[in-house]
Structures are given as C-alpha cells and as structure tokens.
C-alpha cells in the first residue's frame, strides 16, 4: 500500500481523504468550526479506524485550503489553487482544461494545460453570491433541503429572474418573489440561472472551452449543471465526488 492523507481545511467544511497510490479509498468531512486542528485529527482517526490501520502506522499528511496552516502536523502544505488543479486533472482522467470550483465563500476559474498545470486562474472572493453560502441562505429562506434543489428546479412552470448579485439583496428578492406568489421550484431554477451567469462572467465565455468541469459542493446539484449548459450551449460535467477534489489533489501531491 502507498497510503497518503489529504486535508482540505475549507471555510465551510473540513474534508479528509485517504488515498492509496492515486485511488481514493476513504473520505470524510466535518463542518468547519473553532478547533479546526482537532476536527481534522478526529477525521483522520475516523479514517484509520474505517481502514483498520494500527495506531502506530505512520502516514504522510498534506493540508490545503484556507486553514491549511492550522494543521501543524502536516508534512506538506499547499495552496488550494495547486491542490485543486492537480485533483481536477487526475479525477477527470487527465482531460479537464477548464474547471470552475464553487466553494463555500468563493469561486475559482482555472484553465489547465495538457499536462494539468495552471495556465490561468481567476478568483471571486469579495462576495458570497453564487457560492455555497449563497445556496445555504436560499435553502433557509425557501425552507428546502439543498439536496432537493436539482430535482425541484425541473418542476418549474414559469420563467422568472433573480437579478441581484449580492447575497443580502438576493435574499430580499427571494422573499419578495415568495410574497408575490412565485413557486419555490421556479425560484430555485432562477437561482441556478443567476449563479451560472455570474460564474460564466468570471470564467469568460470566450475561454469556456467545452466541456466545462464543475467542482465543489454545488457541483452535485444537477439543476445547476443544467443551468450552465443552457447558458453556454455546451457540455458541462461535474467532477466525481466534487467535495473532495481539493483534498485528493493535496494527497496525491505527496511523494
């Protein structure tokens, strides 16, 4: 076995993966909270137990994400752009060229070379609109589970638009739409369209070479993928287990 651990100390979740060579064999996550080093250590212990590893079995650990420096025992610390590009390239089978990572509090648009190196990236970290926090807020206002957004958006029977690009104003717009009798299915579909337009604005339509690969928690939302395809008129794919791409990229970076 060639076991390694990757930690993604994100703004919303801490993710841990165990990788054997380049095969992801265990994954786990915990909400980000004070005491991140303890939470990360507990995830690693959970992985050890699940895999039946003895307490003395030594493993290399790579940390990435906003809180990467908080895990003092890491053998390697690398930025999330590097870890994300490596993870996306390998998890796509080496074919990803354009990747959009939608994180808890930011969006990152990456362009990769034929060997998986970052040739350009753009980042929106000044506003939470279109990020995981944005979807969490919308789910709370609509009293709807996030995992239901994809299926519900297919039931929309009216076309409406959400024009606000600020989370605070978008919340007010959603409440106003509900007050006017708009159905939550239509609002959810409008949210997907709003996020897709904002993200493509960051990526740049002229550089959005098909297929576009989506990464991060919201990439599990089939309604969001459909919204991207409607906007781009091109194929959009989600990376496998997109919550863990960055942690995976950190792990496989270890020698």
ABEGO torsion letter per residue (X at the ends): XBBBBBBBBBAABBBBBBBBEABBABBBBBBBBBGAAAAAAAAAAAAAAAAGBBAABBBBBBBBEAAAAABAABABBBBAAAAAAAAAAAAAGGABABBBBBBAABBBBBBBBAAGBBABBBBBAABABGBAAAAAAAAAAAGBBAAAAAAAAAABABBBBBABABAAAAAAAAAAAAAAGBBAAAAAAAAAAAAAAAAAAAAEAAABBOBBBBBEAAAABAAAAAAAAAAAGBBBBBBBGAAAAAAAAAAAABX
